[in-house]
Every structure is written in structure tokens, then in C-alpha cells.
Amino acid sequence: MSLQERKQRERADRARLIVATARELAEQQGWEAVTTRRLAERIEYSQPVLYSHFRGKREIIGAVALEGAAEMAAVLRAATAAADGPRARVVALARAYLDFAEHNPAVYDAMFQLDGGLAFAREDTPAPLKDAFAALLESLAEVAGEGVHPALFTETFWAALHGLATLTRAGRLPPEHTGPRVELLVDRLAVL
């Protein structure tokens, strides 16, 4: 391995460490606790080293969001692959989505609530975000109904899931009714 290759590998490792540390700190204490100073202290590098990888907290949030989107896509695909039939796939997708949001609140916030400088629903949308949407679309397109654009249906279903996740987390909806809400959502929106 050349010196340049080793330096590139070390740089990539440092960037991953910064993102993992930011994510861990955010999950433990919230995003307000994530500062470049605290990250630099935790990873035991100077702030200039951190800034050589990311221009600031916004870019770090964006990196966490991209990582989270890739994870969410994998979780959704795994859940739907294990389900038998269109209805079971949509229920599995909805439950997996809500579980991901519940168990990864800081990542979910990075993906959908905070400004990570990422473009959504545009040509320049990063691939992990497009793939997360594709993971939703793969199961939802088959239940959109005749004459309904699959992407539009997916956006609407996703918006409902996001609302359930956000309102439940904020304590506006009791979590013990999540199962019946998913069933109602699937029964009312999905054409089976």
C-alpha cells in the first residue's frame, strides 16, 4: 500500500469516527450537545482536523442523515423481504419504519428534522436518500391503486408514517396504539 493510499484510508477512518461520535453523542444527549469542540475532544483530534473533514455541524448532520438513510433502506428491505403478500409487506414496511424512527431518534432527526444541507426530491438528491425512498416505493407501488402514480402514493404514505413517528415521539399520540394506527393506515390507503 502506498503512502497516499494509507493517508486516504486514515482520512476516511477519521471521517467515519467523527460521524459515529456525533451520532452517539446526539443519541445520548441530543443534537444540541453536538459541537465541534466536544467532537474534537471525544475523538482526540484538534478542531482544525475536524474542520478538514467537515465544514461544521451542518455537514456532520448531513453525513449522519446519509448513513441513516442507508440503514433505513436496508431495514425496510429486510422487513418486507420476510413478509408474504402485498398487505403483509406494507404492514411490515410501516412497522419497520416506525421502529427505526423510535430506536434511532437522533438519526431520524438528522434525516428529516434538521438542516443537514441535503437536497430532497431533486436531481441532486444524494444516492442514499434516493435509495431510502426507493425502498418505500418498492413495496408501496404495488398497492397504490389503478390510476394512482406510485411515487405520489409513496410520498403520501411516507408522510403519514412520518407524522405518526413524529407525533408519537412528541407524546401527542399514545404509543400503545401504534399497531392499530398502522392497520388503519394500511387498510385505508393501500389498495389490496
N, C-alpha and C positions, 0 to 999 in steps of 0.2 A: 504494500500500500504506500502510495506516495505521500509526501508531507502535505500536499494540497488536499488530497482525499481525506487524510486524517483530520486536518483542520475543518474541513467541511462536515465531517461526521461529528466532531466535537461541537461545532456550532449548532448543528441540528439537535444534538442531545441537549444542549443548553436551552434551546428554544422550547423543546418538549418539557424540560424541567420547569421553566418559567410558567408555561401553560398549566401543567399539572399542579404546581404550587398555588397558582392563582385560583384554580378550580377548587382545590382542597380548602384553601382559606375562605373562599366565598361560601362553600357548602357549610363550613363550620361557623362562620361569623357574619356572613352576608357580604355583598359586594362593596358596601361602604368601608369594610375593613381592608379591602384590597387596594393597596397603594404601591407605587413603585418603590418607595423606601422600605416598606415591610417585605415586599417580594425580594428585594436585593438582600436584605438581612437574612431572610429564610433560606435563600439559595446560596448564600455566602459568596456573592459576587457584588461588585460595585454597581451603583445605579447607571453609570455610563455603559457598562457591559449590557445591562438590561435594555437600555435605550439603543444599543447597537442591533438589537433583535426586533424591538417593538418601539414605535414612536410614543407610546403611552398606554394608559389603561384601556382606552377605546380599542386599540388594536389587539390587546390581550383578550378583552371581552369577545372580540370577533373571532379570535383563534379558538377560544373555548366554545363559542357557538358552532363553529365549523366541526370541531371534534364531536360535540354533542349531536349535531345533525347526522353525522356518520353513524354514531352509536344508535340513535333513534331509528334510522333506516334499517339497521341490522336487527334491532329488537322487533320492529314491526314485521319484517320479512320472516323472522323466525316464528313469531306468533301465528302469522297467517299460514305459513307452510304446514304447521301442525294441525290446522283446522280442516274439517271435512265439509265442503259445500259453501256456497256463497254467503248465506246468513252467518254460519259459524265463523267464516273468515272475517266478516265485518265486525262481529261481536269481539272476536279475538283482537283485531286491529284496534278497536276502540278501547278495550281494556288495557292492552299493551301501551297505547299512547298515554292514557291517564296514569297508569302505573309509572311510566317513565317520568312524567311531569311531577308526580308525587315524590318519587325517590331521588330525583335529581333537580331540586328546586333552583339552585344557583345556575346550573347549566341551562335549564328551561328559561330562566330569566335572561340569560345571555343570548339565547336563541330568539326570544320573542318580545322581551320587555325592555331590554337595554339597548343603547346605541353602540353597536359594535362596528359601525361603518360598513355594513354589508348590504348589498342590493338584493331585494326580493322581487320575484316575478318580473325580471327584466333579462335582457340578453346577457348582461354581465354578472348575473347571479352566480355565485361560486358553485362548483360542481356538488359539494356535499349538501348544500341546500336544495339543489335541484333533485338530487337523489332521494332526499328525505320526502320531498313531495311525490316523487315517482313511487316510493314505497307505499304511500297512501293511495295514489291513483291506481296502482296495480290491483288492489282488492276492491276499490270503490267503483271503478269504471264498469264492472260487470253488474252493479246494482243501481246504476244511475237512472235507468228507465229509458224507454224509447223516446227519441227526440230531445233528450237532455244531454248537453255537452258534458262528457265525462270530467273534464278539468274543472268546469264550473260547479258540477256536483261535488267534486272532491274539495274544492275551496269552501263550499258551504258546509259540508260535513266536518271539515277540519276546523272551521270557525266555531261550530257547535262544540266540538271536543275542546278546543282552546278555552271557550267560555266556561265549560264545566270544570276544566282543570284550574283555571284562574279563580273562579268563584268558590270552588271547594277549598282551595288553599287559603283564600282570604277569610274563610269562615262564614261566607254568605250562604253556602249550601251545606247541609249536614252530610258528612262523608258516608254515613251508613246507608244512604240512598243512592249511592253511585251505581250499583248494579241495576236497579230498576230504571234509572235515568238512561243508562246505556241501552237497555232493552227497548225503552220507549223511543229513543233516538233512531235506533236501527229499524224498528217497526214502522215508524212514521216517515222516515226519509228513504230508506232502501226499498227498491222495487225488487221483490223476490219472487 
